[in-house]
Amino acid sequence: MLKAFKITAILEGISYLLLFGVGMPLKYLADIKEPNIYIGNAHGMLFIAYVILAVFVCQQQKWGVKRFAILFIASLLPFGTFYIDKKYLEPLN
């Protein structure tokens, strides 16, 4: 479960950066909407998977609500999931 969460966290972080670093500028500056659709859908699915896996990992590791809140807030911030990977997940390997 932890390995799946780690992989999902990294992929969610990459999709977040692609969405706001590539998709949004293409949509609003170049009026090219198609990449934003695909990147946005992928990011949405990865975000949902990240949150669901965060719930399971918090239960499995016996982490409290505070740790879950940190994991959740990190998913809303650019580079947040990369921080989570280094700070909380890598020491568990």
Biotite code that builds the C-alpha atoms (Angstrom):
import biotite.structure as struc

atoms = struc.array([
    struc.Atom([0.000, 0.000, 0.000], chain_id="A", res_id=1, res_name="MET", atom_name="CA", element="C"),
    struc.Atom([2.815, 2.385, 0.909], chain_id="A", res_id=2, res_name="LEU", atom_name="CA", element="C"),
    struc.Atom([4.617, 1.825, -2.403], chain_id="A", res_id=3, res_name="LYS", atom_name="CA", element="C"),
    struc.Atom([1.401, 2.503, -4.352], chain_id="A", res_id=4, res_name="ALA", atom_name="CA", element="C"),
    struc.Atom([0.880, 5.705, -2.357], chain_id="A", res_id=5, res_name="PHE", atom_name="CA", element="C"),
    struc.Atom([4.462, 6.817, -3.014], chain_id="A", res_id=6, res_name="LYS", atom_name="CA", element="C"),
    struc.Atom([4.098, 6.258, -6.765], chain_id="A", res_id=7, res_name="ILE", atom_name="CA", element="C"),
    struc.Atom([0.714, 7.985, -6.812], chain_id="A", res_id=8, res_name="THR", atom_name="CA", element="C"),
    struc.Atom([2.106, 10.939, -4.861], chain_id="A", res_id=9, res_name="ALA", atom_name="CA", element="C"),
    struc.Atom([4.898, 11.444, -7.399], chain_id="A", res_id=10, res_name="ILE", atom_name="CA", element="C"),
    struc.Atom([2.553, 11.057, -10.384], chain_id="A", res_id=11, res_name="LEU", atom_name="CA", element="C"),
    struc.Atom([0.013, 13.433, -8.819], chain_id="A", res_id=12, res_name="GLU", atom_name="CA", element="C"),
    struc.Atom([2.742, 16.019, -8.299], chain_id="A", res_id=13, res_name="GLY", atom_name="CA", element="C"),
    struc.Atom([3.914, 15.683, -11.902], chain_id="A", res_id=14, res_name="ILE", atom_name="CA", element="C"),
    struc.Atom([0.356, 15.966, -13.229], chain_id="A", res_id=15, res_name="SER", atom_name="CA", element="C"),
    struc.Atom([-0.218, 19.077, -11.092], chain_id="A", res_id=16, res_name="TYR", atom_name="CA", element="C"),
    struc.Atom([2.868, 20.743, -12.548], chain_id="A", res_id=17, res_name="LEU", atom_name="CA", element="C"),
    struc.Atom([1.921, 19.729, -16.082], chain_id="A", res_id=18, res_name="LEU", atom_name="CA", element="C"),
    struc.Atom([-1.607, 21.031, -15.648], chain_id="A", res_id=19, res_name="LEU", atom_name="CA", element="C"),
    struc.Atom([-0.633, 24.441, -14.345], chain_id="A", res_id=20, res_name="PHE", atom_name="CA", element="C"),
    struc.Atom([2.707, 24.733, -16.132], chain_id="A", res_id=21, res_name="GLY", atom_name="CA", element="C"),
    struc.Atom([1.679, 23.479, -19.566], chain_id="A", res_id=22, res_name="VAL", atom_name="CA", element="C"),
    struc.Atom([-2.073, 22.915, -19.846], chain_id="A", res_id=23, res_name="GLY", atom_name="CA", element="C"),
    struc.Atom([-3.339, 26.197, -18.444], chain_id="A", res_id=24, res_name="MET", atom_name="CA", element="C"),
    struc.Atom([-0.913, 28.431, -20.365], chain_id="A", res_id=25, res_name="PRO", atom_name="CA", element="C"),
    struc.Atom([-1.797, 26.620, -23.590], chain_id="A", res_id=26, res_name="LEU", atom_name="CA", element="C"),
    struc.Atom([-5.488, 27.013, -22.867], chain_id="A", res_id=27, res_name="LYS", atom_name="CA", element="C"),
    struc.Atom([-5.486, 30.673, -21.895], chain_id="A", res_id=28, res_name="TYR", atom_name="CA", element="C"),
    struc.Atom([-2.521, 32.100, -23.786], chain_id="A", res_id=29, res_name="LEU", atom_name="CA", element="C"),
    struc.Atom([-2.596, 30.087, -27.013], chain_id="A", res_id=30, res_name="ALA", atom_name="CA", element="C"),
    struc.Atom([-6.295, 29.082, -27.056], chain_id="A", res_id=31, res_name="ASP", atom_name="CA", element="C"),
    struc.Atom([-5.352, 25.390, -27.340], chain_id="A", res_id=32, res_name="ILE", atom_name="CA", element="C"),
    struc.Atom([-7.784, 23.519, -25.113], chain_id="A", res_id=33, res_name="LYS", atom_name="CA", element="C"),
    struc.Atom([-7.147, 19.837, -25.938], chain_id="A", res_id=34, res_name="GLU", atom_name="CA", element="C"),
    struc.Atom([-4.005, 19.194, -23.824], chain_id="A", res_id=35, res_name="PRO", atom_name="CA", element="C"),
    struc.Atom([-5.730, 20.718, -20.811], chain_id="A", res_id=36, res_name="ASN", atom_name="CA", element="C"),
    struc.Atom([-8.593, 18.230, -21.116], chain_id="A", res_id=37, res_name="ILE", atom_name="CA", element="C"),
    struc.Atom([-6.319, 15.177, -21.028], chain_id="A", res_id=38, res_name="TYR", atom_name="CA", element="C"),
    struc.Atom([-3.917, 16.518, -18.426], chain_id="A", res_id=39, res_name="ILE", atom_name="CA", element="C"),
    struc.Atom([-6.837, 17.717, -16.297], chain_id="A", res_id=40, res_name="GLY", atom_name="CA", element="C"),
    struc.Atom([-8.574, 14.327, -16.405], chain_id="A", res_id=41, res_name="ASN", atom_name="CA", element="C"),
    struc.Atom([-5.359, 12.511, -15.503], chain_id="A", res_id=42, res_name="ALA", atom_name="CA", element="C"),
    struc.Atom([-4.669, 14.948, -12.683], chain_id="A", res_id=43, res_name="HIS", atom_name="CA", element="C"),
    struc.Atom([-8.206, 14.580, -11.339], chain_id="A", res_id=44, res_name="GLY", atom_name="CA", element="C"),
    struc.Atom([-7.986, 10.790, -11.244], chain_id="A", res_id=45, res_name="MET", atom_name="CA", element="C"),
    struc.Atom([-4.542, 10.899, -9.643], chain_id="A", res_id=46, res_name="LEU", atom_name="CA", element="C"),
    struc.Atom([-5.729, 13.435, -7.059], chain_id="A", res_id=47, res_name="PHE", atom_name="CA", element="C"),
    struc.Atom([-8.657, 11.214, -6.072], chain_id="A", res_id=48, res_name="ILE", atom_name="CA", element="C"),
    struc.Atom([-6.394, 8.145, -5.921], chain_id="A", res_id=49, res_name="ALA", atom_name="CA", element="C"),
    struc.Atom([-3.874, 10.098, -3.806], chain_id="A", res_id=50, res_name="TYR", atom_name="CA", element="C"),
    struc.Atom([-6.520, 11.132, -1.259], chain_id="A", res_id=51, res_name="VAL", atom_name="CA", element="C"),
    struc.Atom([-8.026, 7.640, -1.035], chain_id="A", res_id=52, res_name="ILE", atom_name="CA", element="C"),
    struc.Atom([-4.599, 6.053, -0.643], chain_id="A", res_id=53, res_name="LEU", atom_name="CA", element="C"),
    struc.Atom([-3.679, 8.696, 1.946], chain_id="A", res_id=54, res_name="ALA", atom_name="CA", element="C"),
    struc.Atom([-6.665, 7.584, 4.040], chain_id="A", res_id=55, res_name="VAL", atom_name="CA", element="C"),
    struc.Atom([-5.609, 3.934, 3.814], chain_id="A", res_id=56, res_name="PHE", atom_name="CA", element="C"),
    struc.Atom([-1.939, 4.645, 4.499], chain_id="A", res_id=57, res_name="VAL", atom_name="CA", element="C"),
    struc.Atom([-2.822, 6.800, 7.515], chain_id="A", res_id=58, res_name="CYS", atom_name="CA", element="C"),
    struc.Atom([-4.909, 3.944, 8.894], chain_id="A", res_id=59, res_name="GLN", atom_name="CA", element="C"),
    struc.Atom([-2.222, 1.358, 8.105], chain_id="A", res_id=60, res_name="GLN", atom_name="CA", element="C"),
    struc.Atom([0.616, 3.407, 9.629], chain_id="A", res_id=61, res_name="GLN", atom_name="CA", element="C"),
    struc.Atom([-1.601, 4.513, 12.539], chain_id="A", res_id=62, res_name="LYS", atom_name="CA", element="C"),
    struc.Atom([-1.077, 8.172, 11.623], chain_id="A", res_id=63, res_name="TRP", atom_name="CA", element="C"),
    struc.Atom([-3.598, 10.596, 13.046], chain_id="A", res_id=64, res_name="GLY", atom_name="CA", element="C"),
    struc.Atom([-5.857, 13.184, 11.508], chain_id="A", res_id=65, res_name="VAL", atom_name="CA", element="C"),
    struc.Atom([-3.110, 15.798, 11.719], chain_id="A", res_id=66, res_name="LYS", atom_name="CA", element="C"),
    struc.Atom([-0.821, 13.754, 9.455], chain_id="A", res_id=67, res_name="ARG", atom_name="CA", element="C"),
    struc.Atom([-3.692, 13.153, 7.030], chain_id="A", res_id=68, res_name="PHE", atom_name="CA", element="C"),
    struc.Atom([-4.354, 16.911, 6.956], chain_id="A", res_id=69, res_name="ALA", atom_name="CA", element="C"),
    struc.Atom([-0.694, 17.497, 6.098], chain_id="A", res_id=70, res_name="ILE", atom_name="CA", element="C"),
    struc.Atom([-0.873, 14.933, 3.295], chain_id="A", res_id=71, res_name="LEU", atom_name="CA", element="C"),
    struc.Atom([-4.078, 16.476, 1.959], chain_id="A", res_id=72, res_name="PHE", atom_name="CA", element="C"),
    struc.Atom([-2.861, 20.081, 2.080], chain_id="A", res_id=73, res_name="ILE", atom_name="CA", element="C"),
    struc.Atom([0.362, 19.043, 0.344], chain_id="A", res_id=74, res_name="ALA", atom_name="CA", element="C"),
    struc.Atom([-1.687, 17.736, -2.574], chain_id="A", res_id=75, res_name="SER", atom_name="CA", element="C"),
    struc.Atom([-3.083, 21.251, -3.081], chain_id="A", res_id=76, res_name="LEU", atom_name="CA", element="C"),
    struc.Atom([0.324, 22.943, -3.234], chain_id="A", res_id=77, res_name="LEU", atom_name="CA", element="C"),
    struc.Atom([2.821, 22.875, -6.101], chain_id="A", res_id=78, res_name="PRO", atom_name="CA", element="C"),
    struc.Atom([5.665, 20.492, -5.239], chain_id="A", res_id=79, res_name="PHE", atom_name="CA", element="C"),
    struc.Atom([3.762, 19.468, -2.078], chain_id="A", res_id=80, res_name="GLY", atom_name="CA", element="C"),
    struc.Atom([3.617, 15.767, -2.875], chain_id="A", res_id=81, res_name="THR", atom_name="CA", element="C"),
    struc.Atom([7.361, 15.731, -3.583], chain_id="A", res_id=82, res_name="PHE", atom_name="CA", element="C"),
    struc.Atom([7.898, 17.165, -0.080], chain_id="A", res_id=83, res_name="TYR", atom_name="CA", element="C"),
    struc.Atom([5.642, 14.462, 1.377], chain_id="A", res_id=84, res_name="ILE", atom_name="CA", element="C"),
    struc.Atom([7.638, 11.803, -0.427], chain_id="A", res_id=85, res_name="ASP", atom_name="CA", element="C"),
    struc.Atom([10.963, 13.022, 1.001], chain_id="A", res_id=86, res_name="LYS", atom_name="CA", element="C"),
    struc.Atom([9.766, 13.898, 4.504], chain_id="A", res_id=87, res_name="LYS", atom_name="CA", element="C"),
    struc.Atom([7.269, 11.157, 5.328], chain_id="A", res_id=88, res_name="TYR", atom_name="CA", element="C"),
    struc.Atom([7.494, 8.307, 2.834], chain_id="A", res_id=89, res_name="LEU", atom_name="CA", element="C"),
    struc.Atom([11.178, 7.838, 2.075], chain_id="A", res_id=90, res_name="GLU", atom_name="CA", element="C"),
    struc.Atom([12.147, 7.242, 5.730], chain_id="A", res_id=91, res_name="PRO", atom_name="CA", element="C"),
    struc.Atom([9.660, 4.334, 5.792], chain_id="A", res_id=92, res_name="LEU", atom_name="CA", element="C"),
    struc.Atom([11.456, 2.433, 3.016], chain_id="A", res_id=93, res_name="ASN", atom_name="CA", element="C"),
])
